[in-house]
Amino acid sequence: MLKLNFACLVAKVLIEKNSLIYKIYISANNERVNHEL
């Protein structure tokens, strides 16, 4: 359980540091999903 929490914490930090890249990735996925619909 501790390892899982640590992994989540690391993921949050990485996402915050790469928030711009993350937002672009999410928006790209959303556009792809919308095209599939």
KEGU-999744 format. One record per residue: y, z, x of N, C-alpha, C in turn; residue in one letter; residue number from 0. Coordinates in nm, 2 decimals. Atoms other than C-alpha are relative to their C-alpha. Layout:
<site><n_yy>Y</n_yy><n_zz>Z</n_zz><n_xx>X</n_xx><ca_yy>Y</ca_yy><ca_zz>Z</ca_zz><ca_xx>X</ca_xx><c_yy>Y</c_yy><c_zz>Z</c_zz><c_xx>X</c_xx><rest>A</rest><nr>NUM</nr></site>
...
END
This chain:
<site><n_yy>-0.12</n_yy><n_zz>0.00</n_zz><n_xx>0.08</n_xx><ca_yy>0.00</ca_yy><ca_zz>0.00</ca_zz><ca_xx>0.00</ca_xx><c_yy>0.12</c_yy><c_zz>0.00</c_zz><c_xx>0.09</c_xx><rest>M</rest><nr>0</nr></site>
<site><n_yy>-0.12</n_yy><n_zz>0.00</n_zz><n_xx>-0.09</n_xx><ca_yy>0.24</ca_yy><ca_zz>0.08</ca_zz><ca_xx>0.29</ca_xx><c_yy>0.02</c_yy><c_zz>-0.13</c_zz><c_xx>0.06</c_xx><rest>L</rest><nr>1</nr></site>
<site><n_yy>-0.01</n_yy><n_zz>0.13</n_zz><n_xx>-0.06</n_xx><ca_yy>0.17</ca_yy><ca_zz>-0.25</ca_zz><ca_xx>0.45</ca_xx><c_yy>0.07</c_yy><c_zz>-0.10</c_zz><c_xx>-0.10</c_xx><rest>K</rest><nr>2</nr></site>
<site><n_yy>-0.06</n_yy><n_zz>0.09</n_zz><n_xx>0.11</n_xx><ca_yy>0.25</ca_yy><ca_zz>-0.43</ca_zz><ca_xx>0.12</ca_xx><c_yy>0.15</c_yy><c_zz>0.03</c_zz><c_xx>-0.02</c_xx><rest>L</rest><nr>3</nr></site>
<site><n_yy>-0.15</n_yy><n_zz>-0.04</n_zz><n_xx>0.02</n_xx><ca_yy>0.58</ca_yy><ca_zz>-0.24</ca_zz><ca_xx>0.08</ca_xx><c_yy>0.08</c_yy><c_zz>-0.05</c_zz><c_xx>0.12</c_xx><rest>N</rest><nr>4</nr></site>
<site><n_yy>-0.07</n_yy><n_zz>0.04</n_zz><n_xx>-0.12</n_xx><ca_yy>0.67</ca_yy><ca_zz>-0.32</ca_zz><ca_xx>0.44</ca_xx><c_yy>0.02</c_yy><c_zz>-0.15</c_zz><c_xx>0.00</c_xx><rest>F</rest><nr>5</nr></site>
<site><n_yy>-0.01</n_yy><n_zz>0.15</n_zz><n_xx>0.01</n_xx><ca_yy>0.59</ca_yy><ca_zz>-0.69</ca_zz><ca_xx>0.38</ca_xx><c_yy>0.11</c_yy><c_zz>-0.04</c_zz><c_xx>-0.10</c_xx><rest>A</rest><nr>6</nr></site>
<site><n_yy>-0.10</n_yy><n_zz>0.03</n_zz><n_xx>0.10</n_xx><ca_yy>0.81</ca_yy><ca_zz>-0.69</ca_zz><ca_xx>0.07</ca_xx><c_yy>0.14</c_yy><c_zz>0.03</c_zz><c_xx>0.06</c_xx><rest>C</rest><nr>7</nr></site>
<site><n_yy>-0.13</n_yy><n_zz>-0.04</n_zz><n_xx>-0.06</n_xx><ca_yy>1.09</ca_yy><ca_zz>-0.52</ca_zz><ca_xx>0.27</ca_xx><c_yy>0.04</c_yy><c_zz>-0.11</c_zz><c_xx>0.10</c_xx><rest>L</rest><nr>8</nr></site>
<site><n_yy>-0.02</n_yy><n_zz>0.10</n_zz><n_xx>-0.10</n_xx><ca_yy>1.06</ca_yy><ca_zz>-0.78</ca_zz><ca_xx>0.55</ca_xx><c_yy>0.04</c_yy><c_zz>-0.13</c_zz><c_xx>-0.07</c_xx><rest>V</rest><nr>9</nr></site>
<site><n_yy>-0.03</n_yy><n_zz>0.12</n_zz><n_xx>0.08</n_xx><ca_yy>1.06</ca_yy><ca_zz>-1.06</ca_zz><ca_xx>0.29</ca_xx><c_yy>0.14</c_yy><c_zz>0.00</c_zz><c_xx>-0.06</c_xx><rest>A</rest><nr>10</nr></site>
<site><n_yy>-0.13</n_yy><n_zz>-0.02</n_zz><n_xx>0.05</n_xx><ca_yy>1.37</ca_yy><ca_zz>-0.92</ca_zz><ca_xx>0.13</ca_xx><c_yy>0.11</c_yy><c_zz>-0.03</c_zz><c_xx>0.10</c_xx><rest>K</rest><nr>11</nr></site>
<site><n_yy>-0.09</n_yy><n_zz>0.02</n_zz><n_xx>-0.11</n_xx><ca_yy>1.55</ca_yy><ca_zz>-0.91</ca_zz><ca_xx>0.46</ca_xx><c_yy>0.01</c_yy><c_zz>-0.14</c_zz><c_xx>0.04</c_xx><rest>V</rest><nr>12</nr></site>
<site><n_yy>0.00</n_yy><n_zz>0.14</n_zz><n_xx>-0.04</n_xx><ca_yy>1.45</ca_yy><ca_zz>-1.26</ca_zz><ca_xx>0.55</ca_xx><c_yy>0.07</c_yy><c_zz>-0.08</c_zz><c_xx>-0.10</c_xx><rest>L</rest><nr>13</nr></site>
<site><n_yy>-0.06</n_yy><n_zz>0.08</n_zz><n_xx>0.11</n_xx><ca_yy>1.56</ca_yy><ca_zz>-1.39</ca_zz><ca_xx>0.21</ca_xx><c_yy>0.15</c_yy><c_zz>0.03</c_zz><c_xx>0.00</c_xx><rest>I</rest><nr>14</nr></site>
<site><n_yy>-0.15</n_yy><n_zz>-0.03</n_zz><n_xx>-0.01</n_xx><ca_yy>1.90</ca_yy><ca_zz>-1.21</ca_zz><ca_xx>0.25</ca_xx><c_yy>0.06</c_yy><c_zz>-0.08</c_zz><c_xx>0.11</c_xx><rest>E</rest><nr>15</nr></site>
<site><n_yy>-0.06</n_yy><n_zz>0.07</n_zz><n_xx>-0.11</n_xx><ca_yy>1.95</ca_yy><ca_zz>-1.36</ca_zz><ca_xx>0.59</ca_xx><c_yy>0.00</c_yy><c_zz>-0.15</c_zz><c_xx>-0.02</c_xx><rest>K</rest><nr>16</nr></site>
<site><n_yy>0.01</n_yy><n_zz>0.14</n_zz><n_xx>0.03</n_xx><ca_yy>1.84</ca_yy><ca_zz>-1.70</ca_zz><ca_xx>0.47</ca_xx><c_yy>0.03</c_yy><c_zz>-0.03</c_zz><c_xx>-0.14</c_xx><rest>N</rest><nr>17</nr></site>
<site><n_yy>-0.03</n_yy><n_zz>0.02</n_zz><n_xx>0.14</n_xx><ca_yy>1.99</ca_yy><ca_zz>-1.67</ca_zz><ca_xx>0.13</ca_xx><c_yy>0.05</c_yy><c_zz>-0.14</c_zz><c_xx>-0.04</c_xx><rest>S</rest><nr>18</nr></site>
<site><n_yy>-0.05</n_yy><n_zz>0.14</n_zz><n_xx>0.03</n_xx><ca_yy>2.16</ca_yy><ca_zz>-2.01</ca_zz><ca_xx>0.15</ca_xx><c_yy>-0.12</c_yy><c_zz>-0.10</c_zz><c_xx>0.00</c_xx><rest>L</rest><nr>19</nr></site>
<site><n_yy>0.12</n_yy><n_zz>0.08</n_zz><n_xx>0.00</n_xx><ca_yy>1.84</ca_yy><ca_zz>-2.18</ca_zz><ca_xx>0.25</ca_xx><c_yy>-0.09</c_yy><c_zz>0.03</c_zz><c_xx>-0.12</c_xx><rest>I</rest><nr>20</nr></site>
<site><n_yy>0.09</n_yy><n_zz>-0.04</n_zz><n_xx>0.11</n_xx><ca_yy>1.65</ca_yy><ca_zz>-1.98</ca_zz><ca_xx>-0.01</ca_xx><c_yy>0.05</c_yy><c_zz>-0.06</c_zz><c_xx>-0.13</c_xx><rest>Y</rest><nr>21</nr></site>
<site><n_yy>-0.06</n_yy><n_zz>0.06</n_zz><n_xx>0.13</n_xx><ca_yy>1.89</ca_yy><ca_zz>-2.09</ca_zz><ca_xx>-0.29</ca_xx><c_yy>-0.02</c_yy><c_zz>-0.15</c_zz><c_xx>0.00</c_xx><rest>K</rest><nr>22</nr></site>
<site><n_yy>0.02</n_yy><n_zz>0.14</n_zz><n_xx>0.00</n_xx><ca_yy>1.87</ca_yy><ca_zz>-2.45</ca_zz><ca_xx>-0.18</ca_xx><c_yy>-0.15</c_yy><c_zz>-0.03</c_zz><c_xx>-0.03</c_xx><rest>I</rest><nr>23</nr></site>
<site><n_yy>0.14</n_yy><n_zz>0.03</n_zz><n_xx>0.02</n_xx><ca_yy>1.49</ca_yy><ca_zz>-2.43</ca_zz><ca_xx>-0.18</ca_xx><c_yy>-0.03</c_yy><c_zz>0.02</c_zz><c_xx>-0.15</c_xx><rest>Y</rest><nr>24</nr></site>
<site><n_yy>0.02</n_yy><n_zz>-0.03</n_zz><n_xx>0.14</n_xx><ca_yy>1.49</ca_yy><ca_zz>-2.27</ca_zz><ca_xx>-0.53</ca_xx><c_yy>0.06</c_yy><c_zz>-0.11</c_zz><c_xx>-0.09</c_xx><rest>I</rest><nr>25</nr></site>
<site><n_yy>-0.06</n_yy><n_zz>0.11</n_zz><n_xx>0.08</n_xx><ca_yy>1.73</ca_yy><ca_zz>-2.53</ca_zz><ca_xx>-0.67</ca_xx><c_yy>-0.07</c_yy><c_zz>-0.13</c_zz><c_xx>0.01</c_xx><rest>S</rest><nr>26</nr></site>
<site><n_yy>0.08</n_yy><n_zz>0.12</n_zz><n_xx>-0.02</n_xx><ca_yy>1.52</ca_yy><ca_zz>-2.81</ca_zz><ca_xx>-0.52</ca_xx><c_yy>-0.12</c_yy><c_zz>0.01</c_zz><c_xx>-0.08</c_xx><rest>A</rest><nr>27</nr></site>
<site><n_yy>0.12</n_yy><n_zz>-0.01</n_zz><n_xx>0.09</n_xx><ca_yy>1.21</ca_yy><ca_zz>-2.67</ca_zz><ca_xx>-0.69</ca_xx><c_yy>0.03</c_yy><c_zz>-0.01</c_zz><c_xx>-0.14</c_xx><rest>N</rest><nr>28</nr></site>
<site><n_yy>-0.04</n_yy><n_zz>0.01</n_zz><n_xx>0.14</n_xx><ca_yy>1.40</ca_yy><ca_zz>-2.63</ca_zz><ca_xx>-1.02</ca_xx><c_yy>0.02</c_yy><c_zz>-0.14</c_zz><c_xx>-0.04</c_xx><rest>N</rest><nr>29</nr></site>
<site><n_yy>-0.03</n_yy><n_zz>0.14</n_zz><n_xx>0.03</n_xx><ca_yy>1.51</ca_yy><ca_zz>-2.99</ca_zz><ca_xx>-1.00</ca_xx><c_yy>-0.13</c_yy><c_zz>-0.08</c_zz><c_xx>-0.01</c_xx><rest>E</rest><nr>30</nr></site>
<site><n_yy>0.13</n_yy><n_zz>0.07</n_zz><n_xx>0.01</n_xx><ca_yy>1.15</ca_yy><ca_zz>-3.11</ca_zz><ca_xx>-0.93</ca_xx><c_yy>-0.07</c_yy><c_zz>0.04</c_zz><c_xx>-0.13</c_xx><rest>R</rest><nr>31</nr></site>
<site><n_yy>0.06</n_yy><n_zz>-0.04</n_zz><n_xx>0.13</n_xx><ca_yy>1.02</ca_yy><ca_zz>-2.90</ca_zz><ca_xx>-1.22</ca_xx><c_yy>0.06</c_yy><c_zz>-0.07</c_zz><c_xx>-0.12</c_xx><rest>V</rest><nr>32</nr></site>
<site><n_yy>-0.07</n_yy><n_zz>0.07</n_zz><n_xx>0.11</n_xx><ca_yy>1.28</ca_yy><ca_zz>-3.04</ca_zz><ca_xx>-1.45</ca_xx><c_yy>-0.03</c_yy><c_zz>-0.14</c_zz><c_xx>-0.01</c_xx><rest>N</rest><nr>33</nr></site>
<site><n_yy>0.04</n_yy><n_zz>0.14</n_zz><n_xx>0.00</n_xx><ca_yy>1.19</ca_yy><ca_zz>-3.39</ca_zz><ca_xx>-1.35</ca_xx><c_yy>-0.14</c_yy><c_zz>-0.02</c_zz><c_xx>-0.06</c_xx><rest>H</rest><nr>34</nr></site>
<site><n_yy>0.14</n_yy><n_zz>0.01</n_zz><n_xx>0.05</n_xx><ca_yy>0.82</ca_yy><ca_zz>-3.32</ca_zz><ca_xx>-1.42</ca_xx><c_yy>0.00</c_yy><c_zz>0.02</c_zz><c_xx>-0.15</c_xx><rest>E</rest><nr>35</nr></site>
<site><n_yy>-0.01</n_yy><n_zz>-0.02</n_zz><n_xx>0.15</n_xx><ca_yy>0.92</ca_yy><ca_zz>-3.19</ca_zz><ca_xx>-1.77</ca_xx><c_yy>0.05</c_yy><c_zz>-0.12</c_zz><c_xx>-0.06</c_xx><rest>L</rest><nr>36</nr></site>
END
